[in-house]
Amino acid sequence: MKIAVIGSINMDQTVLAERIPLKGETVKGSDLQYIPGGKGANQAVAMARLGAEVTMFGCVGNDENGRHLIKNLETNNVKTDNIKIVDGEPTGIAIITLGEDDNTIVVVAGANHCTDISYIESIKNELFKHDMVVFQHEIPLDAVHYAIEICHEKGIPIVLNPAPAADVPKEIVEKVTYITPNEHEAYLIFGEGMSEEEILKRYPEKLIITKGSKGVSTCLKSGEILSIPCIKSSIVDTTGAGDTFNGAFAVKICGGDKMKEALIYANTAAGLSVEKMGAQGGMPTSEEVELRIGNILL
């Protein structure tokens, strides 16, 4: 199973606060950590820890953060040969505030802007060697859409996690195999005039809506709405839970699992991920996920 990820590679600057500050307010922080992140890199690490053969495609700056992030990916068994090191651009940074079992995130794209159409052209032959390609929205959207189009032409299954929120053209929705927005992203893409059930039934087993503490929902090909609840977790840091979900879902669906089993597995992995600090720090192994699923079934 060979999965490619095209996306962002960031250094997360994470501060622990007593709560999320209001506009114009100053609150006390208790800790500051520098943790590897970026939605693309997070999803790549999540998949590698769950046993997939993963290649990361993206860009970093020619700086210490970039070198550290590449080494971190390699340590997590993610292939990095196709990552471009860009002179004159800083590696991407995400500034994260944690408080009240939630977070706020500000992203500075930096070298992620260089994951553009010309970069996609330069790596497309390597991309086509994979069994599935996973995308997010932290690189230029025209490059995301172009890469989806050429992968679709080659018949390669595609997972699109449309985050951060942005419009997705209907023709792109049609070309992806799976699209995994949260509730806000789903209404932005598909329109607020429809109920969740109506939206899901338009795209059976393509559209998967993640809903945080309310779990995840999709529509099966039979027309039945399938909702999978979250597992009970001792929350430490919610950063990266969605990336863990997407990585775990991609691994299981690429491996041939049916939709229900893939979503249970992905939801369990996401639930485990929030019990440790850092987007990648809490990402579980396949053994840890299987053990938790087994305990839940007991």
BELLIN-V937649 format. One record per run of one state. SS is the DSSP state (a for helix, b for strand, c for the rest). FROM is the first residue (numbers start at 1). LEN is the number of residues. If there is no record, write none. Layout:
# BELLIN-V937649
ss->{SS SS}
from->{FROM FROM}
len->{LEN LEN}
This chain:
# BELLIN-V937649
ss->{c b c b c b c a c b c b c a c b c b c b c b c a c a c b c a c b c a c b c b a c a c b c a c b c b c a c a c a c}
from->{1 2 7 10 18 29 38 39 50 53 58 59 62 64 76 78 80 84 87 92 100 102 109 110 115 117 128 132 136 141 154 157 161 170 176 178 180 182 183 191 196 203 207 211 212 215 216 220 225 229 241 255 259 274 286 298}
len->{1 5 3 8 11 9 1 11 3 5 1 3 2 12 2 2 4 3 5 8 2 7 1 5 2 11 4 4 5 13 3 4 9 6 2 2 2 1 8 5 7 4 4 1 3 1 4 5 4 12 14 4 15 12 12 1}
